[in-house]
Amino acid sequence: MKEISQLVLPEDVKYATDHEWARVEGDEVVIGLADYAQDQLGDIVFVELPGEGDSFDKGEEFGTVESVKAVSELYMPLGGEVVAVNEALEDDPALVNTDPYGEGWLIRIKPADMSELDAMLDKAAYLDLLNS
């Protein structure tokens, strides 16, 4: 496992305390699994995601990731409607390990309330969480 100093933590995303990330792109938000979480899980072998058009409230479970170690739930960092699902993960779930903030993204949503992002952590606050 990586040391905290080795983790990739982009500045342009917000982090949830349960290790999902969210990046605003226009009027949509891309959601993925933080480098810390994928590193803790180990090799990801299966990702279960919702369908396009499904809606979730902030904090609701929207899917799972299965690794060689465990199955872990995914929780919505903000509420909204799923407008796209990363279908590449069906054939190559390891993209979550190799490129968690790029090709390994999970879902894209149309947020119900963009202000919910304000409650998420920036990079410095997320690092404080990881170090505590």
Phi, psi and omega per residue, in radians:
M1 nan 2.656 -3.114
K2 -1.333 2.615 2.914
E3 -1.292 2.711 -3.130
I4 -0.997 -0.628 -3.140
S5 -1.163 -0.298 -3.138
Q6 -1.602 -0.147 -3.091
L7 -1.227 2.531 3.019
V8 -1.534 2.081 -3.127
L9 -2.340 1.552 -3.122
P10 -1.055 2.614 3.112
E11 -1.350 -0.405 -2.992
D12 -1.577 0.252 3.084
V13 -2.173 2.782 3.019
K14 -1.858 2.638 -3.059
Y15 -2.066 2.486 3.040
A16 -1.657 2.707 -3.127
T17 -1.154 -0.332 3.076
D18 -1.752 0.343 2.851
H19 1.412 0.348 2.893
E20 -1.557 2.806 3.049
W21 -2.164 2.788 3.127
A22 -2.426 2.319 3.119
R23 -2.213 2.197 3.102
V24 -1.340 2.254 3.039
E25 -2.333 1.703 -3.071
G26 1.207 -2.211 3.121
D27 -1.751 0.277 3.098
E28 -2.076 2.884 3.105
V29 -2.265 2.238 3.070
V30 -1.613 2.368 -3.100
I31 -2.131 2.417 3.106
G32 -2.570 -3.021 -3.135
L33 -1.828 2.227 -3.082
A34 -1.093 2.682 3.128
D35 -0.944 -0.705 3.124
Y36 -1.010 -0.828 -3.081
A37 -1.155 -0.787 -3.131
Q38 -1.134 -0.600 3.123
D39 -1.170 -0.720 3.123
Q40 -1.159 -0.636 -3.111
L41 -1.268 -0.565 -3.046
G42 1.530 -2.773 -3.044
D43 -1.122 2.080 -3.141
I44 -1.458 2.231 -3.055
V45 -1.979 -0.252 -3.131
F46 -2.778 2.443 3.084
V47 -2.237 2.221 3.076
E48 -1.910 2.084 -3.078
L49 -2.154 2.810 3.137
P50 -1.299 3.107 3.083
G51 -1.650 2.775 3.043
E52 -1.066 2.441 -3.123
G53 1.651 -0.291 3.080
D54 -1.211 2.502 3.114
S55 -2.082 2.540 -3.120
F56 -2.442 2.603 3.009
D57 -1.535 2.793 3.060
K58 -0.954 2.319 3.102
G59 1.566 -0.200 3.127
E60 -1.319 2.579 3.061
E61 -1.241 2.290 3.134
F62 -2.086 -0.040 3.129
G63 3.015 -3.019 3.104
T64 -2.457 2.725 2.954
V65 -2.126 2.383 3.132
E66 -2.001 2.239 3.095
S67 -2.046 3.140 3.085
V68 -1.163 -0.307 -3.104
K69 -1.692 -0.678 -2.952
A70 -2.883 2.949 2.958
V71 -1.869 2.304 -3.097
S72 -2.223 2.402 3.130
E73 -1.366 2.649 3.051
L74 -1.920 2.359 -3.098
Y75 -2.113 2.479 -3.126
M76 -1.183 2.120 3.081
P77 -1.320 -0.318 3.008
L78 -2.727 2.679 -3.070
G79 -1.337 2.719 3.085
G80 2.855 -3.100 -3.136
E81 -1.801 2.322 3.123
V82 -1.235 2.133 3.117
V83 -1.892 -0.278 3.079
A84 -2.752 2.573 3.102
V85 -2.162 2.433 -3.141
N86 -1.311 1.610 -3.090
E87 -1.215 -0.321 3.097
A88 -1.082 -0.411 -3.117
L89 -1.247 -0.351 3.082
E90 -1.065 -0.775 -3.115
D91 -1.541 -0.466 -3.055
D92 -2.462 1.250 -3.122
P93 -1.093 -0.340 -3.141
A94 -1.165 -0.177 3.048
L95 -1.018 -0.510 3.091
V96 -1.105 -0.581 3.098
N97 -1.355 -0.778 -2.987
T98 -1.434 -0.475 -3.086
D99 -2.619 1.147 -3.007
P100 -1.071 -0.440 -3.104
Y101 -1.807 0.015 -3.129
G102 -2.120 -1.876 -3.087
E103 -1.119 -0.278 -3.125
G104 -1.617 0.256 3.081
W105 -1.016 2.778 -3.064
L106 -1.799 -1.098 -3.100
I107 -2.416 2.829 3.030
R108 -2.132 2.299 -3.100
I109 -2.164 2.757 2.898
K110 -1.714 1.846 -3.025
P111 -1.170 2.515 3.070
A112 -1.311 -0.609 -3.088
D113 -2.593 1.730 -3.078
M114 -1.038 -0.412 -3.118
S115 -1.186 -0.272 3.070
E116 -1.073 -0.375 3.081
L117 -1.098 -0.499 -3.098
D118 -1.083 -0.453 -3.136
A119 -1.449 -0.155 -3.137
M120 -1.434 2.901 -3.065
L121 -1.582 2.483 2.958
D122 -1.464 3.127 -3.069
K123 -1.001 -0.778 -3.100
A124 -1.114 -0.770 -3.139
A125 -1.183 -0.637 3.113
Y126 -1.156 -0.727 3.082
L127 -1.070 -0.704 3.070
D128 -1.033 -0.754 3.105
L129 -1.041 -0.832 -3.106
L130 -1.133 -0.572 -3.121
N131 -1.412 -0.215 -3.088
S132 -1.545 nan nan
